[in-house]
Amino acid sequence: MILVLGLVGFTMLMLVLEWVRADLVALLVVVVIGLTGLVPSDRVFNGFAGNAVIAIIAIMIMGAGLDRAGVLALTANFVMRMARGKESRLGVVINSVVSLFSAVIPSQALAALMIPVASRLSARTGVPLSRLLLPMACCILTATNTTLIANSPLILLNDLIASANNNLPPGAHTIPKFGLFSVTPVGLALALLGIFFFYFFGNRLVPEREDPRLKVTPGRTESYFADTYGIVGETAELTVTAESPLVGMSVGEVEQLHDAPMILAIKSGNEARMAPPGDHVIWVGTVLGVLGPREQLAQFANNQLCRISFRMRQLGDLFNPSRAGISEAVIPPNSRFIKRTLGELHLRKRYGISVLAVHRGDKVLRGDLHDVSLRAGDTLVLHSSWRDLARAAEDKDLVVVTDIPREEQRPNKLWQAVGFFVLAKCLALFTNLDLSVAMMTGAVGMLLTGVLNMDEAYQAINWKTIFVTACLIPLGWSMDATGTASWLAQEVLLHLGHAPHWVLQLALAVLTLLFSQVMSNVGATVMMVPIAISVATATGGNPAAYALIVAVSSSNTFLLSSGHPALMMVTGPGGYRARDFLRVGTPLTLAVLVVTLVAINLMYR
């Protein structure tokens, strides 16, 4: 028990401080559990083959398939038709649509898919993006409990219940597992709460900032740079002459010169490209596509003996707004770019992308960004071709906020994607198949019919989420097997033993939501569900109700932007500050807490 409590404390501390990546912490915990024999060595990695983990993988693949087939593009057009340009109606329609999708697509993936949709709608209607993104993210979280297939804590719940059943005292009733729509009454009540909350109180609580940075529209260059990030100037072509001292210098060396402009493109001979890498050497006749104030560009060209043209004759195709332009992208919490500097990432060489500025909190970083270390939630201002940007976004290390021009990738596969998605749901609902088998049937169907290929399926899987979930499952098992959960439940009862059931449930829900604000909701669920079941068993309560209260409360994370990846991803694009989340999150957290307790107790009365 002491060892288990030590592991729990260590896990919580590491997840809060983030000194080590969350997935590495989870791997370390599962290895220690195996080495110490808290769980038999032949079972310690069974979490990777668990029903919950396989189901999560399949759901991620199907979500990517729906996006590839153009479901989100159709959604944007539907929202536009329904909203008819009115802000109040636009908010209700967007929040209703994301609530519907949140029942079947994981919240982080849905936020990544819907941010560009909201950006497009903001640009078309003139409604500030700040009025749309925060309500949208909150509604994703309130509706994620509608079914058992989109919320990792709910998917994990049945595995934790199975572990608890193996350790129940003699004579105790076995806790039934949850079906696909067992939680729908509770989830539906929370989804409606989110929609109506922002319909009635959104205008008072959600900030409205007429900030040009929030008008995320592709293709704009000079005016957008100036209004948004203070990057003033215009584009021009510099042709390097034989007398120029730039001959033989690299792009990186030129950019270090006094009053050097931003180099966005280059043409050497017949080869032209965007975002030349820093080690690209400049020769006689090289044409540089640069950005800067007209006077500065003219002075630089004169000093460096270059010919200047403010008409894009040779690089015009590269700067065509239909092919290239400015965009904004958010660093998601699972990005491999986190804690790495822009210089280490070599985005120009790898992807053909120039980073013009970094927006972090209330600050805009520009100029020499080589040594800037990236953090989760940073917004990058990029200049690139749309094709290169789409290629970079495939690795999921950045989420493009701008609604860039792109064709629907496989619209001819729309009905196959929707058909296999519906088939998976029907198998889960109307058969006795495990959720993992039902969901994987739909995923394999999409792969066989070409909605996705295998490489795209691998890219769709958030492996960090998979490892954290699979490795923390044995921690929940060890809390049951060693009696740690029962002991903690007894300690709770020493102080609240004579309190009514709703007080115990409230205490467990508040503890869970507080833990979830500072650590992953999966980690909070793994730690709190065994305790909740033990408390319910000891007091004669319904263990299923107590376990469900904990699992649902783990998504009640509206107080801090870092409380959930979906909230973190909208912080930069929406220009939100910490007080915005407290202003919106405090009443919403209380409302969700009350509705959760009331709805679950009505369902299990």
C-alpha positions as CSV (number, residue, x, y, z in Angstrom):
1,M,0.0,0.0,0.0
2,I,2.8,2.4,0.8
3,L,4.5,1.6,-2.5
4,V,1.2,2.2,-4.4
5,L,0.6,5.5,-2.6
6,G,4.2,6.5,-3.4
7,L,3.6,5.8,-7.1
8,V,0.3,7.7,-7.0
9,G,2.0,10.7,-5.4
10,F,5.0,10.5,-7.8
11,T,2.6,10.3,-10.9
12,M,0.6,13.3,-9.7
13,L,3.7,15.3,-9.1
14,M,5.3,14.6,-12.4
15,L,2.1,15.2,-14.4
16,V,1.6,18.6,-12.7
17,L,5.2,19.8,-12.9
18,E,5.8,18.4,-16.4
19,W,9.5,17.9,-15.8
20,V,9.2,14.7,-17.8
21,R,6.8,13.9,-20.6
22,A,3.5,12.4,-19.4
23,D,3.9,9.3,-21.6
24,L,7.4,8.7,-20.2
25,V,6.1,9.1,-16.7
26,A,3.4,6.5,-17.4
27,L,6.0,4.1,-18.8
28,L,8.2,4.5,-15.8
29,V,5.2,3.8,-13.5
30,V,4.2,0.6,-15.3
31,V,7.8,-0.7,-15.3
32,V,8.1,-0.1,-11.5
33,I,4.7,-1.9,-11.0
34,G,6.1,-4.8,-12.9
35,L,9.5,-4.8,-11.1
36,T,7.9,-4.7,-7.6
37,G,5.3,-7.3,-8.4
38,L,2.3,-5.1,-7.5
39,V,0.7,-6.6,-10.7
40,P,1.9,-10.1,-11.9
41,S,4.6,-9.6,-14.6
42,D,2.5,-11.5,-17.2
43,R,-0.3,-9.0,-16.7
44,V,1.6,-5.7,-16.3
45,F,1.4,-4.7,-20.0
46,N,-2.1,-6.1,-20.5
47,G,-3.3,-2.5,-20.6
48,F,-2.0,-2.2,-24.2
49,A,-4.3,-5.0,-25.3
50,G,-7.2,-3.8,-23.1
51,N,-10.6,-3.1,-24.5
52,A,-10.3,0.6,-23.8
53,V,-7.0,1.2,-25.6
54,I,-8.0,-0.7,-28.7
55,A,-11.4,1.1,-28.8
56,I,-9.6,4.5,-28.5
57,I,-7.2,3.6,-31.4
58,A,-10.2,2.6,-33.6
59,I,-12.1,5.7,-32.8
60,M,-9.1,7.9,-33.7
61,I,-8.8,6.2,-37.1
62,M,-12.5,6.6,-37.9
63,G,-12.4,10.3,-36.9
64,A,-9.6,10.8,-39.4
65,G,-11.5,8.9,-42.0
66,L,-14.6,11.2,-41.6
67,D,-12.3,14.2,-42.0
68,R,-10.6,12.8,-45.1
69,A,-14.0,12.2,-46.7
70,G,-15.0,15.8,-46.3
71,V,-17.6,15.5,-43.4
72,L,-16.1,18.6,-41.7
73,A,-16.3,20.7,-44.9
74,L,-19.9,19.8,-45.3
75,T,-20.5,20.7,-41.7
76,A,-19.1,24.2,-42.3
77,N,-21.5,24.8,-45.2
78,F,-24.4,23.4,-43.2
79,V,-23.6,25.8,-40.3
80,M,-23.4,28.8,-42.6
81,R,-26.8,27.9,-44.1
82,M,-28.4,27.5,-40.7
83,A,-26.9,30.5,-39.1
84,R,-27.7,33.0,-41.9
85,G,-25.0,35.4,-40.7
86,K,-26.5,36.1,-37.2
87,E,-24.1,35.9,-34.3
88,S,-26.6,34.4,-31.8
89,R,-27.8,31.8,-34.2
90,L,-24.2,31.1,-35.4
91,G,-23.1,30.3,-31.8
92,V,-26.0,28.0,-31.2
93,V,-25.5,26.1,-34.5
94,I,-21.8,25.7,-34.0
95,N,-22.2,24.6,-30.4
96,S,-24.9,22.1,-31.3
97,V,-22.9,20.7,-34.2
98,V,-19.8,20.2,-32.0
99,S,-21.9,18.7,-29.3
100,L,-23.2,16.1,-31.8
101,F,-19.7,15.3,-33.1
102,S,-18.3,15.2,-29.6
103,A,-20.4,12.1,-28.9
104,V,-18.4,10.1,-31.5
105,I,-15.0,11.9,-32.0
106,P,-12.4,12.4,-29.2
107,S,-12.4,16.0,-27.9
108,Q,-8.8,16.9,-28.9
109,A,-9.2,15.6,-32.4
110,L,-12.5,17.4,-32.8
111,A,-11.1,20.7,-31.6
112,A,-8.3,20.4,-34.2
113,L,-10.8,19.7,-36.9
114,M,-13.3,22.5,-35.9
115,I,-10.9,25.4,-35.3
116,P,-10.4,26.0,-39.1
117,V,-14.2,25.7,-39.6
118,A,-14.8,28.3,-37.0
119,S,-12.1,30.5,-38.6
120,R,-13.9,30.2,-41.9
121,L,-17.2,31.1,-40.4
122,S,-15.7,34.1,-38.5
123,A,-14.2,35.4,-41.7
124,R,-17.4,35.1,-43.7
125,T,-19.8,36.6,-41.1
126,G,-17.5,39.1,-39.4
127,V,-18.2,37.6,-35.9
128,P,-15.0,37.8,-33.9
129,L,-13.2,34.5,-33.5
130,S,-13.0,35.0,-29.8
131,R,-16.8,34.8,-29.6
132,L,-16.8,31.4,-31.2
133,L,-13.8,29.3,-30.0
134,L,-14.2,29.3,-26.2
135,P,-17.9,28.3,-26.3
136,M,-17.1,25.7,-28.9
137,A,-14.3,24.1,-26.8
138,C,-16.5,24.1,-23.7
139,C,-19.4,22.5,-25.5
140,I,-17.1,19.8,-26.9
141,L,-16.2,18.9,-23.2
142,T,-19.8,19.1,-21.9
143,A,-21.0,16.8,-24.7
144,T,-18.1,14.3,-24.6
145,N,-20.0,12.2,-22.1
146,T,-23.0,11.5,-24.4
147,T,-21.7,8.1,-25.4
148,L,-19.0,5.7,-24.2
149,I,-16.8,6.1,-27.3
150,A,-15.4,9.6,-27.4
151,N,-14.2,10.2,-23.9
152,S,-11.1,8.2,-22.7
153,P,-12.2,8.2,-19.0
154,L,-15.6,6.6,-20.0
155,I,-13.9,4.1,-22.3
156,L,-11.5,3.2,-19.4
157,L,-14.4,2.9,-16.9
158,N,-15.3,-0.6,-17.9
159,D,-11.8,-1.9,-17.5
160,L,-11.5,-0.3,-14.0
161,I,-14.9,-1.8,-13.1
162,A,-13.7,-5.3,-14.2
163,S,-10.6,-4.9,-12.0
164,A,-12.8,-3.8,-9.1
165,N,-15.1,-6.8,-9.5
166,N,-12.1,-9.1,-9.0
167,N,-11.4,-7.6,-5.6
168,L,-14.9,-7.1,-4.2
169,P,-15.5,-8.5,-0.7
170,P,-17.4,-11.8,-0.5
171,G,-21.1,-11.5,-1.0
172,A,-20.9,-8.1,-2.7
173,H,-22.8,-7.7,-5.9
174,T,-20.8,-7.5,-9.1
175,I,-20.8,-4.1,-10.7
176,P,-22.4,-4.1,-14.1
177,K,-20.4,-2.7,-17.0
178,F,-21.7,0.3,-19.0
179,G,-23.1,-0.1,-22.5
180,L,-22.5,2.2,-25.4
181,F,-25.5,4.5,-24.6
182,S,-25.7,3.8,-20.8
183,V,-24.4,7.3,-20.1
184,T,-26.5,9.1,-22.7
185,P,-29.1,10.6,-20.3
186,V,-26.4,12.2,-18.3
187,G,-24.4,13.3,-21.3
188,L,-27.4,14.7,-23.1
189,A,-28.3,16.8,-20.0
190,L,-24.7,18.2,-19.9
191,A,-24.7,18.8,-23.7
192,L,-27.9,20.8,-23.4
193,L,-26.5,22.7,-20.4
194,G,-23.5,23.7,-22.5
195,I,-25.5,25.0,-25.4
196,F,-28.1,26.9,-23.3
197,F,-25.4,28.3,-21.0
198,F,-23.6,30.1,-23.8
199,Y,-26.9,31.0,-25.5
200,F,-28.1,32.9,-22.4
201,F,-24.9,34.0,-20.8
202,G,-22.3,33.9,-23.6
203,N,-22.7,37.6,-24.5
204,R,-21.9,38.6,-20.9
205,L,-19.1,36.1,-20.2
206,V,-17.2,35.5,-23.4
207,P,-14.7,38.3,-24.3
208,E,-15.2,40.2,-27.6
209,R,-12.0,41.6,-28.9
210,E,-11.9,43.4,-32.3
211,D,-8.3,42.3,-32.8
212,P,-7.1,42.0,-36.3
213,R,-5.0,39.0,-35.2
214,L,-8.2,37.1,-34.8
215,K,-9.3,37.6,-38.4
216,V,-7.5,34.5,-39.6
217,T,-7.8,34.7,-43.4
218,P,-5.3,33.2,-45.8
219,G,-3.6,34.9,-48.6
220,R,-3.2,38.3,-47.1
221,T,0.4,39.4,-46.8
222,E,1.6,43.0,-46.3
223,S,-1.5,44.4,-44.5
224,Y,-2.0,41.3,-42.4
225,F,1.6,41.3,-41.2
226,A,1.4,44.9,-40.2
227,D,-2.0,44.9,-38.5
228,T,-1.5,41.6,-36.8
229,Y,2.1,41.3,-35.6
230,G,3.7,44.6,-36.3
231,I,5.7,43.1,-39.2
232,V,5.4,46.1,-41.5
233,G,6.4,46.3,-45.1
234,E,5.7,44.8,-48.5
235,T,7.1,42.1,-50.7
236,A,9.8,42.7,-53.3
237,E,12.3,40.9,-55.4
238,L,16.1,41.4,-54.9
239,T,18.3,40.2,-57.8
240,V,21.9,39.6,-56.7
241,T,24.4,41.1,-59.1
242,A,28.0,40.0,-59.7
243,E,29.3,42.9,-57.7
244,S,27.1,42.1,-54.6
245,P,28.8,41.1,-51.4
246,L,25.9,38.6,-50.9
247,V,27.5,36.3,-53.5
248,G,28.7,33.2,-51.7
249,M,26.9,33.9,-48.4
250,S,24.2,31.7,-47.0
251,V,20.6,32.7,-46.4
252,G,21.2,32.5,-42.7
253,E,24.2,34.8,-42.9
254,V,22.3,37.4,-45.0
255,E,19.5,37.5,-42.4
256,Q,22.0,38.4,-39.7
257,L,23.1,41.5,-41.6
258,H,22.1,44.9,-40.3
259,D,18.6,45.9,-41.5
260,A,18.3,42.7,-43.5
261,P,14.7,41.9,-44.6
262,M,12.8,38.6,-44.1
263,I,13.7,36.2,-46.9
264,L,10.5,34.3,-47.8
265,A,11.5,32.8,-51.2
266,I,14.4,32.3,-53.5
267,K,15.1,31.5,-57.1
268,S,18.4,30.1,-58.3
269,G,18.5,29.3,-62.0
270,N,15.2,27.7,-62.9
271,E,14.6,26.4,-59.4
272,A,12.3,28.4,-57.1
273,R,11.1,27.6,-53.6
274,M,9.5,29.1,-50.6
275,A,11.3,29.3,-47.2
276,P,14.9,28.7,-48.3
277,P,16.9,26.9,-45.6
278,G,19.6,28.9,-43.7
279,D,22.5,27.0,-45.4
280,H,21.3,27.7,-48.9
281,V,24.1,29.6,-50.7
282,I,23.4,32.7,-52.8
283,W,25.0,33.1,-56.2
284,V,25.1,35.6,-59.0
285,G,21.6,36.0,-60.5
286,T,19.8,34.6,-57.4
287,V,16.4,36.3,-56.9
288,L,15.3,36.8,-53.3
289,G,11.6,37.2,-52.3
290,V,11.8,39.5,-49.3
291,L,9.5,41.4,-46.9
292,G,10.2,44.7,-45.3
293,P,9.4,48.5,-45.3
294,R,10.0,50.0,-48.8
295,E,12.6,52.4,-47.6
296,Q,14.5,49.7,-45.7
297,L,14.4,47.3,-48.8
298,A,15.7,50.1,-51.1
299,Q,18.5,51.0,-48.7
300,F,19.5,47.3,-48.3
301,A,19.4,46.7,-52.0
302,N,21.6,49.8,-52.5
303,N,24.1,48.8,-49.8
304,Q,24.4,45.2,-51.1
305,L,24.5,46.2,-54.8
306,C,21.2,44.3,-55.7
307,R,18.5,45.2,-58.2
308,I,15.1,45.7,-56.6
309,S,11.7,45.3,-58.1
310,F,8.5,45.8,-56.2
311,R,6.6,43.9,-58.8
312,M,6.8,40.2,-58.3
313,R,7.8,39.2,-61.9
314,Q,9.9,36.1,-61.3
315,L,8.4,34.9,-58.0
316,G,4.8,35.9,-58.6
317,D,3.6,32.3,-58.9
318,L,5.0,31.4,-55.5
319,F,3.3,34.4,-53.9
320,N,-0.1,33.8,-55.5
321,P,-2.7,33.8,-52.7
322,S,-4.3,30.6,-54.1
323,R,-1.0,28.8,-53.7
324,A,0.7,30.4,-50.7
325,G,0.4,33.0,-48.0
326,I,0.2,33.6,-44.3
327,S,-1.3,31.1,-41.8
328,E,-1.4,30.5,-38.1
329,A,-0.9,27.2,-36.4
330,V,-1.2,26.1,-32.8
331,I,1.3,23.8,-31.0
332,P,-1.0,21.0,-29.5
333,P,-0.1,19.4,-26.1
334,N,1.1,16.2,-27.7
335,S,3.4,17.9,-30.2
336,R,7.0,16.7,-30.6
337,F,8.0,20.4,-31.1
338,I,7.4,21.2,-27.4
339,K,10.6,22.2,-25.5
340,R,12.5,22.4,-28.8
341,T,13.8,25.6,-30.3
342,L,12.9,26.8,-33.8
343,G,16.5,26.5,-34.8
344,E,16.5,22.8,-33.8
345,L,13.4,22.1,-35.8
346,H,14.7,23.3,-39.2
347,L,11.2,24.0,-40.4
348,R,12.5,25.7,-43.6
349,K,14.6,22.7,-44.6
350,R,12.1,20.0,-43.6
351,Y,8.8,21.6,-44.7
352,G,9.5,24.8,-46.6
353,I,7.9,26.9,-43.9
354,S,9.1,30.3,-42.6
355,V,8.2,31.3,-39.0
356,L,7.5,35.0,-38.9
357,A,6.3,35.4,-35.3
358,V,5.3,33.5,-32.2
359,H,2.3,34.6,-30.2
360,R,2.5,33.4,-26.5
361,G,0.0,34.7,-24.0
362,D,-0.1,38.5,-24.3
363,K,3.3,38.7,-26.1
364,V,4.3,38.6,-29.7
365,L,7.8,37.4,-30.3
366,R,9.4,38.3,-33.7
367,G,12.8,39.1,-35.1
368,D,15.4,36.5,-34.4
369,L,13.4,33.4,-33.4
370,H,16.2,30.9,-33.8
371,D,16.5,30.3,-30.0
372,V,12.8,30.5,-29.1
373,S,11.8,27.2,-27.3
374,L,8.2,26.3,-28.1
375,R,5.5,25.6,-25.5
376,A,2.1,23.9,-25.8
377,G,-0.5,26.5,-26.9
378,D,1.9,28.7,-28.7
379,T,0.6,30.2,-32.0
380,L,3.0,30.3,-34.8
381,V,2.7,32.8,-37.7
382,L,3.9,31.0,-40.8
383,H,4.5,31.8,-44.4
384,S,4.5,28.9,-46.8
385,S,2.8,27.3,-49.8
386,W,-0.5,25.7,-48.8
387,R,0.8,22.3,-50.0
388,D,3.8,22.4,-47.8
389,L,1.7,23.5,-44.8
390,A,-0.7,20.6,-45.3
391,R,2.2,18.2,-45.5
392,A,3.6,19.6,-42.2
393,A,0.2,19.3,-40.5
394,E,-0.1,15.6,-41.3
395,D,2.4,14.8,-38.5
396,K,0.0,16.4,-35.9
397,D,2.9,18.4,-34.4
398,L,1.0,21.6,-35.3
399,V,-2.7,22.3,-35.9
400,V,-3.4,24.8,-38.6
401,V,-5.9,27.4,-37.4
402,T,-6.3,29.2,-40.7
403,D,-8.9,27.9,-43.1
404,I,-6.4,27.5,-45.9
405,P,-7.5,26.8,-49.5
406,R,-7.6,23.0,-50.0
407,E,-9.7,20.5,-51.9
408,E,-11.6,17.9,-50.1
409,Q,-9.2,15.0,-50.2
410,R,-11.5,12.1,-50.9
411,P,-15.1,13.3,-51.2
412,N,-15.9,10.2,-53.3
413,K,-15.4,8.1,-50.2
414,L,-18.0,10.0,-48.1
415,W,-20.7,7.3,-48.1
416,Q,-18.1,4.6,-47.3
417,A,-16.8,6.6,-44.3
418,V,-20.3,7.3,-43.0
419,G,-21.5,3.8,-43.7
420,F,-18.7,2.0,-41.8
421,F,-19.0,4.6,-39.0
422,V,-22.7,3.8,-38.6
423,L,-22.0,0.1,-38.8
424,A,-19.5,0.3,-35.9
425,K,-22.1,2.1,-33.8
426,C,-24.8,-0.5,-34.6
427,L,-22.5,-3.4,-33.7
428,A,-21.7,-1.8,-30.4
429,L,-25.3,-1.1,-29.7
430,F,-27.2,-4.1,-31.0
431,T,-24.7,-7.0,-30.5
432,N,-22.8,-8.4,-27.5
433,L,-19.4,-7.6,-29.1
434,D,-16.9,-5.7,-27.0
435,L,-16.6,-2.1,-27.9
436,S,-13.1,-2.6,-29.2
437,V,-14.2,-5.2,-31.7
438,A,-17.2,-3.1,-32.9
439,M,-15.1,0.1,-33.3
440,M,-12.2,-1.7,-35.0
441,T,-14.7,-3.2,-37.5
442,G,-15.5,0.3,-38.7
443,A,-11.9,1.3,-38.8
444,V,-10.8,-1.7,-40.9
445,G,-13.8,-1.1,-43.2
446,M,-12.6,2.4,-43.9
447,L,-9.1,1.1,-44.6
448,L,-10.3,-1.6,-46.9
449,T,-12.4,0.8,-49.0
450,G,-9.7,3.4,-49.3
451,V,-11.1,6.1,-47.1
452,L,-7.7,6.0,-45.4
453,N,-4.5,4.2,-46.1
454,M,-2.4,2.5,-43.4
455,D,0.1,5.3,-43.1
456,E,-2.6,7.8,-42.6
457,A,-4.2,5.6,-40.0
458,Y,-0.9,5.4,-38.1
459,Q,-0.7,9.2,-38.2
460,A,-4.3,9.6,-36.9
461,I,-3.4,7.8,-33.7
462,N,-2.4,10.0,-30.8
463,W,0.3,7.7,-29.4
464,K,0.9,9.8,-26.4
465,T,-2.7,9.3,-25.3
466,I,-2.5,5.6,-26.0
467,F,0.7,5.1,-23.9
468,V,-0.6,7.3,-21.0
469,T,-3.9,5.3,-20.9
470,A,-2.4,1.9,-21.3
471,C,0.4,2.4,-18.8
472,L,-1.8,4.0,-16.1
473,I,-4.4,1.2,-16.2
474,P,-2.1,-1.1,-14.0
475,L,-1.9,1.6,-11.4
476,G,-5.7,1.4,-11.0
477,W,-5.4,-2.4,-10.8
478,S,-2.7,-2.1,-8.1
479,M,-4.9,0.2,-6.0
480,D,-7.6,-2.4,-6.0
481,A,-5.3,-5.5,-5.5
482,T,-3.3,-4.1,-2.6
483,G,-6.3,-2.7,-0.7
484,T,-5.1,0.9,-1.1
485,A,-8.4,2.1,-2.5
486,S,-10.3,0.5,0.4
487,W,-7.9,2.1,2.9
488,L,-8.3,5.5,1.3
489,A,-12.1,5.0,1.3
490,Q,-12.0,4.2,5.0
491,E,-10.0,7.4,5.7
492,V,-12.6,9.4,3.8
493,L,-15.4,7.7,5.8
494,L,-13.7,8.6,9.1
495,H,-14.4,12.3,8.3
496,L,-17.6,11.9,6.3
497,G,-19.0,8.6,7.4
498,H,-22.3,10.0,8.7
499,A,-22.8,12.3,5.8
500,P,-25.6,11.6,3.3
501,H,-24.7,10.0,-0.1
502,W,-24.9,13.3,-2.0
503,V,-22.2,14.8,0.2
504,L,-19.8,11.9,-0.4
505,Q,-20.5,12.1,-4.1
506,L,-19.9,15.8,-4.1
507,A,-16.6,15.4,-2.3
508,L,-15.4,12.7,-4.8
509,A,-16.6,14.9,-7.8
510,V,-14.8,18.0,-6.5
511,L,-11.6,16.1,-5.8
512,T,-11.7,14.6,-9.3
513,L,-12.3,17.9,-11.1
514,L,-9.5,19.5,-9.1
515,F,-7.1,16.7,-10.0
516,S,-8.2,17.0,-13.7
517,Q,-7.3,20.7,-13.8
518,V,-3.6,20.0,-13.1
519,M,-3.1,16.4,-14.5
520,S,-4.6,14.3,-17.3
521,N,-8.3,13.3,-16.9
522,V,-7.2,9.7,-17.5
523,G,-4.8,9.8,-14.6
524,A,-7.5,11.4,-12.4
525,T,-10.0,8.7,-13.4
526,V,-7.5,5.8,-12.7
527,M,-6.8,7.1,-9.2
528,M,-10.3,8.1,-8.2
529,V,-12.6,5.4,-9.6
530,P,-11.2,2.6,-7.2
531,I,-11.7,4.9,-4.3
532,A,-15.2,5.9,-5.3
533,I,-16.2,2.2,-5.7
534,S,-14.8,1.4,-2.3
535,V,-16.6,4.3,-0.7
536,A,-19.9,3.3,-2.3
537,T,-19.4,-0.4,-1.2
538,A,-18.7,0.7,2.4
539,T,-21.7,3.0,2.7
540,G,-24.2,0.9,0.8
541,G,-24.3,3.3,-2.2
542,N,-24.4,2.3,-5.8
543,P,-20.8,1.7,-7.0
544,A,-21.8,2.2,-10.7
545,A,-23.2,5.6,-9.9
546,Y,-20.1,6.6,-7.9
547,A,-17.8,5.4,-10.6
548,L,-19.7,7.3,-13.3
549,I,-19.7,10.5,-11.2
550,V,-15.9,10.4,-11.1
551,A,-15.5,9.6,-14.8
552,V,-17.8,12.4,-15.9
553,S,-16.3,14.9,-13.4
554,S,-12.8,14.3,-15.0
555,S,-14.0,16.3,-18.0
556,N,-15.2,19.2,-15.8
557,T,-12.0,21.1,-16.5
558,F,-13.0,24.7,-17.5
559,L,-11.1,26.8,-14.9
560,L,-7.7,26.7,-16.5
561,S,-6.6,26.8,-20.1
562,S,-4.2,24.0,-19.3
563,G,-7.0,21.8,-17.9
564,H,-7.7,20.1,-21.2
565,P,-6.0,20.0,-24.6
566,A,-9.1,21.3,-26.3
567,L,-9.0,24.4,-24.2
568,M,-5.3,24.9,-24.7
569,M,-5.6,24.7,-28.4
570,V,-8.1,27.6,-28.7
571,T,-6.2,29.9,-26.2
572,G,-3.8,31.3,-28.8
573,P,-6.2,31.7,-31.8
574,G,-8.9,33.2,-29.6
575,G,-6.5,35.5,-27.8
576,Y,-7.9,34.4,-24.4
577,R,-6.3,35.2,-21.1
578,A,-6.4,33.4,-17.8
579,R,-9.1,35.6,-16.4
580,D,-11.3,34.7,-19.4
581,F,-11.3,31.1,-18.4
582,L,-12.0,31.8,-14.8
583,R,-14.9,34.1,-15.8
584,V,-16.5,31.6,-18.0
585,G,-15.3,28.4,-16.3
586,T,-16.3,29.2,-12.7
587,P,-20.1,29.3,-13.2
588,L,-19.9,26.6,-15.9
589,T,-18.0,24.2,-13.6
590,L,-20.5,24.7,-10.8
591,A,-23.4,24.2,-13.2
592,V,-21.8,21.0,-14.7
593,L,-21.2,19.7,-11.2
594,V,-24.8,20.2,-10.1
595,V,-26.3,18.7,-13.3
596,T,-23.9,15.7,-13.1
597,L,-24.9,14.8,-9.5
598,V,-28.6,15.3,-10.1
599,A,-28.8,13.5,-13.4
600,I,-26.8,10.4,-12.2
601,N,-28.8,10.1,-9.0
602,L,-32.0,10.4,-11.0
603,M,-30.8,7.6,-13.3
604,Y,-29.8,5.3,-10.4
605,R,-32.5,6.1,-7.9
